[in-house]
Amino acid sequence: MAIQKILLAVGPNDKDRVDELAETVTDIAGPTGAEVIVAHVFTEDEYENVVDRLEFTSVAEANPDEVADRHTTVRELEKVFDGADIDVSIRGSVGNHGEQIVDLAEETDADLVVVGGRKRSPTGKAVFGSVAQEVMLNAPCPVTFVRGGE
């Protein structure tokens, strides 16, 4: 199956993994010409804080896609993909991270989901982070887990 759409899910802890995430997705999307959808999922509290910090008029006036598009991590990734001549779009969502990523994968007809995570202790390696694990178990397509270089 050819990969035509990649959903790259990023969150508040991915700013330290931007290079690894960008490299992984570029390696996959570049040769195949796949479209990349960068999705930032916010919890309700994260969303309210970001909307306030970005000086939107109010939470009600803010659009999750627009809020995501103005997020630093998303902008860095967008710049990398634009530079690599990869079609990129931005999606934002508010709610439980894992559930929203799975929902976005379904809504966008993603052929692959890419999520990041951190290095774990030997016992922690048996279980990925709860978000990554939830996505891996419930996504409608294959999932690639990218561990950051920290």
Accessible surface in RSA format (square Angstrom, percent):
REM  Atomic radii and reference values for relative SASA: ProtOr
REM  Chains: A
REM  Algorithm: Lee & Richards
REM  Probe-radius: 1.40
REM  Slices: 20
REM RES _ NUM      All-atoms   Total-Side   Main-Chain    Non-polar    All polar
REM                ABS   REL    ABS   REL    ABS   REL    ABS   REL    ABS   REL
RES MET A   1   177.14  91.7  93.24  61.7  83.90 199.8  73.26  62.3 103.88 137.6
RES ALA A   2    72.82  67.0  51.08  78.8  21.74  49.4  60.57  85.3  12.25  32.5
RES ILE A   3    41.54  23.6  39.31  29.3   2.22   5.4  39.31  28.3   2.22   6.0
RES GLN A   4   124.33  69.5 118.60  86.7   5.74  13.7  31.86  67.8  92.48  70.1
RES LYS A   5    65.95  32.2  65.95  40.5   0.00   0.0  28.32  25.5  37.62  40.1
RES ILE A   6     0.00   0.0   0.00   0.0   0.00   0.0   0.00   0.0   0.00   0.0
RES LEU A   7     0.00   0.0   0.00   0.0   0.00   0.0   0.00   0.0   0.00   0.0
RES LEU A   8     0.00   0.0   0.00   0.0   0.00   0.0   0.00   0.0   0.00   0.0
RES ALA A   9     3.86   3.5   0.35   0.5   3.50   8.0   0.90   1.3   2.95   7.8
RES VAL A  10     4.78   3.1   0.00   0.0   4.78  11.5   2.39   2.1   2.39   6.5
RES GLY A  11    12.47  15.4   0.00   N/A  12.47  15.4  10.84  29.8   1.63   3.7
RES PRO A  12    50.89  37.1  39.48  36.0  11.41  41.5  42.18  34.8   8.70  54.1
RES ASN A  13   109.01  75.2 100.48  97.1   8.54  20.6  23.05  55.5  85.96  83.1
RES ASP A  14    10.46   7.3  10.46  10.4   0.00   0.0   0.28   0.7  10.18  10.2
RES LYS A  15   136.92  66.8 120.95  74.2  15.97  38.0  85.58  77.0  51.34  54.7
RES ASP A  16   102.84  72.0  78.23  77.9  24.61  58.2  21.28  50.1  81.56  81.3
RES ARG A  17    16.44   6.9  16.44   8.4   0.00   0.0   0.00   0.0  16.44  10.0
RES VAL A  18     9.79   6.4   8.84   8.0   0.95   2.3   8.84   7.7   0.95   2.6
RES ASP A  19   115.21  80.7 108.34 107.8   6.87  16.2  33.14  78.0  82.07  81.8
RES GLU A  20    52.30  30.0  49.10  37.1   3.20   7.6  30.50  59.0  21.80  17.8
RES LEU A  21     0.00   0.0   0.00   0.0   0.00   0.0   0.00   0.0   0.00   0.0
RES ALA A  22     5.05   4.6   4.94   7.6   0.11   0.3   5.05   7.1   0.00   0.0
RES GLU A  23   114.76  65.9 107.82  81.6   6.94  16.5  36.53  70.7  78.23  63.9
RES THR A  24    33.85  24.1  29.60  30.0   4.25  10.1  17.37  23.3  16.48  24.9
RES VAL A  25     0.00   0.0   0.00   0.0   0.00   0.0   0.00   0.0   0.00   0.0
RES THR A  26    34.78  24.7  33.42  33.9   1.35   3.2  33.21  44.6   1.57   2.4
RES ASP A  27    93.16  65.3  76.07  75.7  17.09  40.4  29.27  68.9  63.88  63.7
RES ILE A  28    42.55  24.2  36.88  27.5   5.67  13.7  41.98  30.2   0.57   1.5
RES ALA A  29     0.31   0.3   0.00   0.0   0.31   0.7   0.00   0.0   0.31   0.8
RES GLY A  30    38.74  47.8   0.00   N/A  38.74  47.8  18.39  50.5  20.36  45.6
RES PRO A  31   115.48  84.2  69.88  63.7  45.60 165.8  83.50  68.9  31.99 198.8
RES THR A  32    75.81  53.9  39.24  39.8  36.57  87.1  48.72  65.4  27.09  41.0
RES GLY A  33    65.16  80.4   0.00   N/A  65.16  80.4  35.99  98.8  29.17  65.3
RES ALA A  34     2.72   2.5   0.00   0.0   2.72   6.2   1.11   1.6   1.60   4.2
RES GLU A  35    54.75  31.4  53.77  40.7   0.99   2.3  17.60  34.0  37.16  30.3
RES VAL A  36     0.00   0.0   0.00   0.0   0.00   0.0   0.00   0.0   0.00   0.0
RES ILE A  37     5.74   3.3   5.74   4.3   0.00   0.0   5.74   4.1   0.00   0.0
RES VAL A  38     0.00   0.0   0.00   0.0   0.00   0.0   0.00   0.0   0.00   0.0
RES ALA A  39     0.04   0.0   0.04   0.1   0.00   0.0   0.04   0.1   0.00   0.0
RES HIS A  40     1.57   0.9   1.57   1.1   0.00   0.0   1.57   1.6   0.00   0.0
RES VAL A  41     1.65   1.1   1.64   1.5   0.01   0.0   1.64   1.4   0.01   0.0
RES PHE A  42     1.29   0.6   1.29   0.8   0.00   0.0   1.29   0.8   0.00   0.0
RES THR A  43    46.35  33.0  45.87  46.5   0.48   1.1  42.56  57.2   3.79   5.7
RES GLU A  44   110.62  63.5 108.21  81.9   2.41   5.7  50.07  96.8  60.55  49.4
RES ASP A  45   104.29  73.1 101.53 101.1   2.77   6.5  27.84  65.5  76.45  76.2
RES GLU A  46    44.35  25.5  41.68  31.5   2.67   6.4  28.83  55.8  15.52  12.7
RES TYR A  47    11.31   5.3  11.31   6.4   0.00   0.0  10.62   8.0   0.69   0.9
RES GLU A  48    86.43  49.6  82.84  62.7   3.59   8.5  16.14  31.2  70.29  57.4
RES ASN A  49    94.83  65.4  90.13  87.1   4.70  11.3  18.76  45.2  76.06  73.5
RES VAL A  50     9.28   6.1   9.28   8.4   0.00   0.0   9.28   8.1   0.00   0.0
RES VAL A  51     3.08   2.0   3.08   2.8   0.00   0.0   3.08   2.7   0.00   0.0
RES ASP A  52   111.87  78.4  99.99  99.5  11.88  28.1  20.09  47.3  91.78  91.5
RES ARG A  53   156.28  65.6 131.73  67.2  24.54  58.4  74.82 102.3  81.46  49.4
RES LEU A  54    40.92  22.8  34.14  24.4   6.78  17.0  37.48  26.3   3.44   9.3
RES GLU A  55   152.38  87.5 123.10  93.1  29.27  69.7  42.03  81.3 110.35  90.1
RES PHE A  56    30.79  15.4  13.37   8.3  17.42  45.3  17.91  10.9  12.88  36.9
RES THR A  57   128.36  91.3  91.48  92.7  36.88  87.9  65.53  88.0  62.84  95.0
RES SER A  58    45.57  38.5  37.20  49.6   8.37  19.3  41.64  88.7   3.93   5.5
RES VAL A  59    68.10  44.8  60.97  55.2   7.13  17.2  60.97  53.0   7.13  19.3
RES ALA A  60    98.11  90.2  57.97  89.5  40.13  91.3  69.37  97.7  28.74  76.1
RES GLU A  61   125.31  71.9  96.13  72.7  29.18  69.5  18.66  36.1 106.65  87.1
RES ALA A  62    12.40  11.4   0.00   0.0  12.40  28.2   0.33   0.5  12.07  32.0
RES ASN A  63    72.19  49.8  69.61  67.3   2.59   6.2  16.25  39.1  55.94  54.1
RES PRO A  64    45.94  33.5  45.94  41.9   0.00   0.0  45.94  37.9   0.00   0.0
RES ASP A  65    54.07  37.9  53.00  52.8   1.07   2.5  17.99  42.3  36.09  36.0
RES GLU A  66    86.77  49.8  80.95  61.2   5.82  13.9  29.91  57.9  56.85  46.4
RES VAL A  67     0.00   0.0   0.00   0.0   0.00   0.0   0.00   0.0   0.00   0.0
RES ALA A  68     0.00   0.0   0.00   0.0   0.00   0.0   0.00   0.0   0.00   0.0
RES ASP A  69    49.85  34.9  49.75  49.5   0.09   0.2   8.12  19.1  41.73  41.6
RES ARG A  70    86.38  36.3  76.34  38.9  10.05  23.9  17.31  23.7  69.08  41.9
RES HIS A  71    27.92  15.3  25.53  17.7   2.39   6.1  20.02  20.6   7.90   9.2
RES THR A  72    93.19  66.3  89.18  90.4   4.01   9.6  55.30  74.3  37.90  57.3
RES THR A  73     3.86   2.7   3.67   3.7   0.19   0.4   0.19   0.3   3.67   5.6
RES VAL A  74     0.00   0.0   0.00   0.0   0.00   0.0   0.00   0.0   0.00   0.0
RES ARG A  75   124.76  52.4 122.06  62.2   2.70   6.4  38.79  53.0  85.97  52.1
RES GLU A  76    73.96  42.5  71.15  53.8   2.82   6.7  30.25  58.5  43.71  35.7
RES LEU A  77     0.00   0.0   0.00   0.0   0.00   0.0   0.00   0.0   0.00   0.0
RES GLU A  78    43.75  25.1  43.75  33.1   0.00   0.0   7.44  14.4  36.32  29.7
RES LYS A  79   153.22  74.7 143.97  88.3   9.25  22.0  92.44  83.2  60.78  64.7
RES VAL A  80    65.03  42.8  55.29  50.1   9.74  23.5  62.63  54.4   2.40   6.5
RES PHE A  81     0.00   0.0   0.00   0.0   0.00   0.0   0.00   0.0   0.00   0.0
RES ASP A  82    89.02  62.4  69.41  69.1  19.61  46.4  28.93  68.1  60.09  59.9
RES GLY A  83    71.68  88.4   0.00   N/A  71.68  88.4  38.67 106.1  33.01  73.9
RES ALA A  84    43.44  39.9  15.52  23.9  27.92  63.5  27.22  38.3  16.22  43.0
RES ASP A  85   138.08  96.7 113.40 112.9  24.69  58.4  33.06  77.8 105.02 104.7
RES ILE A  86    11.76   6.7   4.41   3.3   7.35  17.7   8.35   6.0   3.41   9.3
RES ASP A  87   107.19  75.1  98.99  98.5   8.20  19.4  22.03  51.8  85.16  84.9
RES VAL A  88    32.85  21.6   4.55   4.1  28.29  68.2   5.27   4.6  27.58  74.8
RES SER A  89    45.66  38.6  40.16  53.6   5.50  12.7  41.29  87.9   4.37   6.1
RES ILE A  90    25.46  14.5  10.19   7.6  15.27  36.8  10.19   7.3  15.27  41.4
RES ARG A  91    69.80  29.3  69.80  35.6   0.00   0.0  19.78  27.0  50.02  30.3
RES GLY A  92     8.05   9.9   0.00   N/A   8.05   9.9   0.00   0.0   8.05  18.0
RES SER A  93    13.29  11.2  10.15  13.5   3.14   7.2   4.63   9.9   8.66  12.1
RES VAL A  94    38.24  25.2  17.81  16.1  20.43  49.2  17.81  15.5  20.43  55.4
RES GLY A  95    16.53  20.4   0.00   N/A  16.53  20.4  16.53  45.4   0.00   0.0
RES ASN A  96    74.99  51.7  59.78  57.8  15.21  36.6  21.34  51.4  53.65  51.9
RES HIS A  97    36.63  20.0  33.48  23.3   3.14   8.0  18.38  18.9  18.25  21.2
RES GLY A  98     0.53   0.6   0.00   N/A   0.53   0.6   0.00   0.0   0.53   1.2
RES GLU A  99    94.90  54.5  91.23  69.0   3.67   8.7  26.17  50.6  68.73  56.1
RES GLN A 100    38.15  21.3  38.15  27.9   0.00   0.0   0.00   0.0  38.15  28.9
RES ILE A 101     9.76   5.6   9.76   7.3   0.00   0.0   9.76   7.0   0.00   0.0
RES VAL A 102    13.97   9.2  13.87  12.6   0.10   0.2  13.97  12.1   0.00   0.0
RES ASP A 103    59.05  41.4  58.15  57.9   0.91   2.1  10.55  24.8  48.50  48.4
RES LEU A 104     4.42   2.5   4.42   3.2   0.00   0.0   4.42   3.1   0.00   0.0
RES ALA A 105     0.68   0.6   0.16   0.2   0.53   1.2   0.16   0.2   0.53   1.4
RES GLU A 106    94.79  54.4  77.69  58.8  17.10  40.7  30.14  58.3  64.66  52.8
RES GLU A 107   116.64  67.0  76.84  58.1  39.80  94.8  45.56  88.1  71.08  58.0
RES THR A 108    11.93   8.5   6.20   6.3   5.73  13.7  11.93  16.0   0.00   0.0
RES ASP A 109   108.97  76.3  97.27  96.8  11.70  27.7  24.19  56.9  84.77  84.5
RES ALA A 110     9.27   8.5   0.00   0.0   9.27  21.1   0.00   0.0   9.27  24.6
RES ASP A 111    27.69  19.4  25.97  25.8   1.72   4.1   0.95   2.2  26.74  26.7
RES LEU A 112     9.92   5.5   9.92   7.1   0.00   0.0   9.92   7.0   0.00   0.0
RES VAL A 113     0.00   0.0   0.00   0.0   0.00   0.0   0.00   0.0   0.00   0.0
RES VAL A 114     0.00   0.0   0.00   0.0   0.00   0.0   0.00   0.0   0.00   0.0
RES VAL A 115     5.24   3.5   5.24   4.7   0.00   0.0   5.24   4.6   0.00   0.0
RES GLY A 116    16.52  20.4   0.00   N/A  16.52  20.4   0.00   0.0  16.52  37.0
RES GLY A 117    10.75  13.3   0.00   N/A  10.75  13.3  10.75  29.5   0.00   0.0
RES ARG A 118   133.67  56.1 128.12  65.3   5.55  13.2  38.28  52.3  95.39  57.8
RES LYS A 119   118.59  57.9 103.24  63.3  15.35  36.5  46.78  42.1  71.81  76.5
RES ARG A 120    66.25  27.8  52.71  26.9  13.54  32.2  18.72  25.6  47.53  28.8
RES SER A 121    63.99  54.1  48.41  64.6  15.58  35.9  45.94  97.8  18.06  25.3
RES PRO A 122   117.17  85.4 101.06  92.1  16.11  58.6 103.39  85.4  13.78  85.6
RES THR A 123   119.82  85.2 103.26 104.7  16.57  39.5  88.59 119.0  31.24  47.2
RES GLY A 124    21.25  26.2   0.00   N/A  21.25  26.2  21.22  58.2   0.03   0.1
RES LYS A 125   116.09  56.6  92.61  56.8  23.48  55.9  51.91  46.7  64.18  68.4
RES ALA A 126    91.23  83.9  49.38  76.2  41.85  95.2  62.10  87.5  29.13  77.2
RES VAL A 127    83.24  54.8  78.63  71.2   4.61  11.1  81.54  70.8   1.70   4.6
RES PHE A 128    84.24  42.1  79.15  49.0   5.09  13.2  81.13  49.2   3.11   8.9
RES GLY A 129    17.51  21.6   0.00   N/A  17.51  21.6  15.33  42.1   2.18   4.9
RES SER A 130    93.44  79.0  76.45 102.0  16.99  39.1  52.70 112.2  40.74  57.1
RES VAL A 131    54.00  35.5  52.52  47.5   1.47   3.6  52.95  46.0   1.05   2.9
RES ALA A 132     5.87   5.4   3.83   5.9   2.03   4.6   4.13   5.8   1.73   4.6
RES GLN A 133    64.43  36.0  64.17  46.9   0.25   0.6  15.96  34.0  48.47  36.8
RES GLU A 134    50.50  29.0  46.10  34.9   4.40  10.5  19.48  37.7  31.02  25.3
RES VAL A 135     0.11   0.1   0.11   0.1   0.00   0.0   0.11   0.1   0.00   0.0
RES MET A 136    59.35  30.7  34.77  23.0  24.57  58.5  16.52  14.0  42.83  56.7
RES LEU A 137   132.72  73.9 101.51  72.6  31.21  78.5 104.00  73.0  28.72  77.3
RES ASN A 138    83.36  57.5  65.37  63.2  17.99  43.3  18.09  43.5  65.27  63.1
RES ALA A 139    20.86  19.2   0.26   0.4  20.60  46.9   0.26   0.4  20.60  54.6
RES PRO A 140    74.60  54.4  29.62  27.0  44.97 163.5  44.12  36.4  30.48 189.4
RES CYS A 141    21.18  16.0   5.57   6.2  15.62  36.7  15.13  38.3   6.05   6.5
RES PRO A 142    83.15  60.6  70.97  64.7  12.18  44.3  82.48  68.1   0.67   4.2
RES VAL A 143    35.18  23.2   4.14   3.7  31.04  74.8   4.14   3.6  31.04  84.2
RES THR A 144    42.31  30.1  38.55  39.1   3.76   9.0  27.44  36.9  14.87  22.5
RES PHE A 145    53.38  26.7  28.67  17.8  24.70  64.3  28.67  17.4  24.70  70.7
RES VAL A 146    11.87   7.8   8.90   8.1   2.97   7.2  11.87  10.3   0.00   0.0
RES ARG A 147   124.95  52.5 107.69  54.9  17.26  41.1  20.82  28.5 104.13  63.1
RES GLY A 148     5.26   6.5   0.00   N/A   5.26   6.5   0.00   0.0   5.26  11.8
RES GLY A 149    62.82  77.5   0.00   N/A  62.82  77.5  31.48  86.4  31.34  70.2
RES GLU A 150   108.82  62.5  58.01  43.9  50.81 121.0  89.91 173.9  18.90  15.4
END  Absolute sums over single chains surface
CHAIN  1 A     7932.8       6229.3       1703.5       3782.3       4150.5
END  Absolute sums over all chains
TOTAL          7932.8       6229.3       1703.5       3782.3       4150.5
